[in-house]
Amino acid sequence: MKRLLVIMLCSQVLFLSCIESKSTREIKPINWEEREISMTKTDSFNLGQSYLSVYSEIYSITEHRTINLTATVSLRNISPTKDIYLLNASYYNTSGELLRTYFNKPVALKPLETLEIIIDENNKHGGSGANFVFDWAVEDENDPEPHFEAVMISTSGQQGISFLTQGVKL
């Protein structure tokens, strides 16, 4: 009897672990036009540009097999007191071709605010060598520069892969 109870309990746990969770929240894409601001006298700001590598797929075992990845691209204002301004976010594929410009009018990030761009796992257009180039501005040369990073992740069955890339100033 105990053996039957243990088998039933184990099979129920196994069954419940296979049920897909419905608790994931729907990710609402950013409406960049709503975030646009008007900047006058941009020549009085300190301008910069940053590069970020992003992988929408990576190779596995051989160059003929790839794994698709979801990328979360974080655009972070690391200043606790000052706004920063993102002027442009351009996404390029492995061949260096422009795939998309997310915005090309100034967008303000409040102190310690983070905005995210999500590259869906099914979107393989970027390839294994995708890139972002960000144009940005800060008011004073001593103000912290924005920080850009991407987290790539994929899960299949019991296997998972994830890694991080960080932006560099150009």
Sequence and secondary structure as in RCSB ss.txt:
>XXXX:A:sequence
MKRLLVIMLCSQVLFLSCIESKSTREIKPINWEEREISMTKTDSFNLGQSYLSVYSEIYSITEHRTINLTATVSL
RNISPTKDIYLLNASYYNTSGELLRTYFNKPVALKPLETLEIIIDENNKHGGSGANFVFDWAVEDENDPEPHFEA
VMISTSGQQGISFLTQGVKL
>XXXX:A:secstr
 HHHHHHHHHHHHHHHHHS            HHHHB     GGGSEEEEEEEEE SEEE SSTT EEE EEEEEE
E   SS  EEEEEEEEE TTS EEEEEE S EEE TT EEEEEE TT  SSGGGEEEEEEEEESSTTS   EEEE
EEEEEETTEEEEEEEE EE 
